[in-house]
Amino acid sequence: MPIHEQSLIRPENIKTHDKLEIDGIDVSGHWSTFIESRVVTDYNEAMEDEIAALPGGEFIHRCWQCGSCTNSCTVNAVNPDFNPRYWIYLIRTGMESELLRDKDIIWQCISCNKCTYACPRDVEPEGVMKATAHWLEKKGHTPKSPSIIFDEIFAEQVIARGKIEESSIIRQFLKRTGQPLMQDWLVAMARGLLMKLPVGLMRRMGLAVLFRPRTSGWSKARAALEEYVEECEREQRRALGLGDGKPE
Amino acid sequence: MSEDRKYDRVAYYPGCALEGTGHAYNRSTKAVGKALGLKLDEVKNWNCCGAMEVKNIDPKIQTYLSSRVMSIAANEMGHDVVMAPCNGCYHNLKKAEYDLEHDGGSQEVVDRLSTKAGHETYKAGQVETIHALDWIKDGIGEDGLKAKIKNSLQGVKIANYYGCMYTRPRHIFPEKDKGSGSDSTSEPHFMDDLLAAAGAENVDFPLKTACCGGAHTLSDSDISTKLVLNILEAAEAGGADVIATECPTCHTGLEMHQIRAEKRLGRKTSVKILYFTQLLGIALGLSARKVGVHENVSDSRGFLKEKGLA
């Protein structure tokens, strides 16, 4: 049986006994060593291959579990449960249910690439995190994360017009994630700018809303990119064994 | 000898952010170029490089978007150097260059999309992509810069903040880590060098290449606020008056989360945030307005006056 080292020390596995005597010795209190034995039967043997088939996941097989990724990780420093090394281990051993415990934080990888910088095996863990987050969504384990929603709004705008306009991205993002437009910090930022009356900036932002920036003659690039995105989507669904991933 | 002036005229790729929230960086970069006699030809009819988002839909779309910019610079404008001041643009053009050189699959997709979009495809090696830091450091050098300083930054204490995308991942920047004369991916120093040449005092700042959380600045704001607060507090602890930035995403992120840290966490920091090109422009004798100080959210006008720089 593989050792899930983390599960051994989880708070819910700590046994508390108000009054426990063993061989006449009082051992009442908290114990983390009372591990219930468990036989693992629910391996998902396809998981590694599926994640490796998504963009960014290609090099997961190279990992030799040194932990440099987690050691260098920006998000791990904020939240110790964010553990790329452990997740790579779980994916490679097919421990799906254990991976799913952390399904709601994997998307939080910030793409700082410290892991990729530190990795001695060129696993490119940043890509593996993105591939894993996509896998979780496509398999229906998680809803679309705010990060993916943002990526989609951004990509839609680039593909449609060749350029993006930041204020409309912010507005669309807040709308699609059901957040109010009047964020206190956004109001404070706008107020800071207005106080200095940068007429040029206001005019530019105003014009950008009216005349959204676009790359001229973009329509052919747009059509080519839309076709390519569909092709990628189809391929990914096929790799994940999902319904409509039919070949062309 | 001619090596000193190798970037006299380069293709300029400002990117989307420099036309929006990062406009002060655009304005100050152009103003500094003019003051130093470095000419910029803006890439004609450019498009977004894909920033940090499009690669998450599919990395090769980003490779295509970046390659189109380089193709226009090379094939339509005859340039062999593209200068991108934005870390995101710079990083993506470098990444596209690396992928096109090493991955036949990427080249195949770029060729196919370029043909369908109706423009010449880009082949690795046609242009060299440089950052605004390389442009001044290698184009003018510290001595050249020193000779033009009219308004020394003496007495200004600076924490130089480079962020993630200028140095990571290492393999897309083959020109870095080559010892003397090249920048370092672990301890970058080009911005430090230029600001020191302009008379500033660079403070010890261990978070030079820490992440500001820029990719999730809206989608995971609370983590971004914490990351920015670390950076702001480390700069203050090092005795810095100003954080010098060289990326519009980092810059806007620092400004936004400085406000957010105060609103949400009740933590106030007073360190100023300026683009390195704004600081260099002021040192070259340009007015604060000319380098767009009024366009920053973080208000540095009072500070610059106090230091006799505005």
Chai-1 contact restraints between the chains, C-beta under 6 A:
chainA,res_idxA,chainB,res_idxB,connection_type,confidence,min_distance_angstrom,max_distance_angstrom,comment,restraint_id
A,P55,B,D58,contact,1.0,0.0,6.0,A-B,restraint_1
A,P55,B,P59,contact,1.0,0.0,6.0,A-B,restraint_2
A,T74,B,C211,contact,1.0,0.0,6.0,A-B,restraint_3
A,V78,B,I223,contact,1.0,0.0,6.0,A-B,restraint_4
A,V78,B,K226,contact,1.0,0.0,6.0,A-B,restraint_5
A,Q108,B,D220,contact,1.0,0.0,6.0,A-B,restraint_6
A,I110,B,C211,contact,1.0,0.0,6.0,A-B,restraint_7
A,I110,B,G213,contact,1.0,0.0,6.0,A-B,restraint_8
A,I110,B,A215,contact,1.0,0.0,6.0,A-B,restraint_9
A,I110,B,H216,contact,1.0,0.0,6.0,A-B,restraint_10
A,S111,B,M52,contact,1.0,0.0,6.0,A-B,restraint_11
A,S111,B,A215,contact,1.0,0.0,6.0,A-B,restraint_12
A,C112,B,C164,contact,1.0,0.0,6.0,A-B,restraint_13
A,C112,B,C211,contact,1.0,0.0,6.0,A-B,restraint_14
A,N113,B,C164,contact,1.0,0.0,6.0,A-B,restraint_15
A,N113,B,R168,contact,1.0,0.0,6.0,A-B,restraint_16
A,N113,B,P169,contact,1.0,0.0,6.0,A-B,restraint_17
A,T116,B,P169,contact,1.0,0.0,6.0,A-B,restraint_18
A,Y117,B,R168,contact,1.0,0.0,6.0,A-B,restraint_19
A,Y117,B,P169,contact,1.0,0.0,6.0,A-B,restraint_20
A,Y117,B,R170,contact,1.0,0.0,6.0,A-B,restraint_21
A,K130,B,N56,contact,1.0,0.0,6.0,A-B,restraint_22
A,P146,B,S219,contact,1.0,0.0,6.0,A-B,restraint_23
A,S147,B,H216,contact,1.0,0.0,6.0,A-B,restraint_24
A,S147,B,S219,contact,1.0,0.0,6.0,A-B,restraint_25
A,F150,B,S219,contact,1.0,0.0,6.0,A-B,restraint_26
A,D151,B,E53,contact,1.0,0.0,6.0,A-B,restraint_27
A,D151,B,N56,contact,1.0,0.0,6.0,A-B,restraint_28
A,F154,B,E53,contact,1.0,0.0,6.0,A-B,restraint_29
A,A155,B,V54,contact,1.0,0.0,6.0,A-B,restraint_30
A,A155,B,I57,contact,1.0,0.0,6.0,A-B,restraint_31
A,V158,B,C48,contact,1.0,0.0,6.0,A-B,restraint_32
A,V158,B,V54,contact,1.0,0.0,6.0,A-B,restraint_33
A,G162,B,N47,contact,1.0,0.0,6.0,A-B,restraint_34
A,K163,B,C16,contact,1.0,0.0,6.0,A-B,restraint_35
A,K163,B,C48,contact,1.0,0.0,6.0,A-B,restraint_36
A,I164,B,C16,contact,1.0,0.0,6.0,A-B,restraint_37
A,I164,B,C48,contact,1.0,0.0,6.0,A-B,restraint_38
A,E166,B,G20,contact,1.0,0.0,6.0,A-B,restraint_39
A,E166,B,T21,contact,1.0,0.0,6.0,A-B,restraint_40
A,F173,B,L218,contact,1.0,0.0,6.0,A-B,restraint_41
A,D184,B,K263,contact,1.0,0.0,6.0,A-B,restraint_42
A,W185,B,I259,contact,1.0,0.0,6.0,A-B,restraint_43
A,W185,B,R260,contact,1.0,0.0,6.0,A-B,restraint_44
A,W185,B,K263,contact,1.0,0.0,6.0,A-B,restraint_45
A,A188,B,I259,contact,1.0,0.0,6.0,A-B,restraint_46
A,M189,B,I259,contact,1.0,0.0,6.0,A-B,restraint_47
A,M189,B,V297,contact,1.0,0.0,6.0,A-B,restraint_48
A,G192,B,V297,contact,1.0,0.0,6.0,A-B,restraint_49
A,K196,B,H294,contact,1.0,0.0,6.0,A-B,restraint_50
A,P198,B,H294,contact,1.0,0.0,6.0,A-B,restraint_51
A,P198,B,E295,contact,1.0,0.0,6.0,A-B,restraint_52
A,L201,B,E295,contact,1.0,0.0,6.0,A-B,restraint_53
A,T215,B,N45,contact,1.0,0.0,6.0,A-B,restraint_54
A,T215,B,N47,contact,1.0,0.0,6.0,A-B,restraint_55
A,S216,B,N45,contact,1.0,0.0,6.0,A-B,restraint_56
A,K220,B,A117,contact,1.0,0.0,6.0,A-B,restraint_57
A,K220,B,G118,contact,1.0,0.0,6.0,A-B,restraint_58
A,A221,B,A117,contact,1.0,0.0,6.0,A-B,restraint_59
A,A224,B,L113,contact,1.0,0.0,6.0,A-B,restraint_60
A,A224,B,K116,contact,1.0,0.0,6.0,A-B,restraint_61
A,A224,B,A117,contact,1.0,0.0,6.0,A-B,restraint_62
A,C232,B,D58,contact,1.0,0.0,6.0,A-B,restraint_63
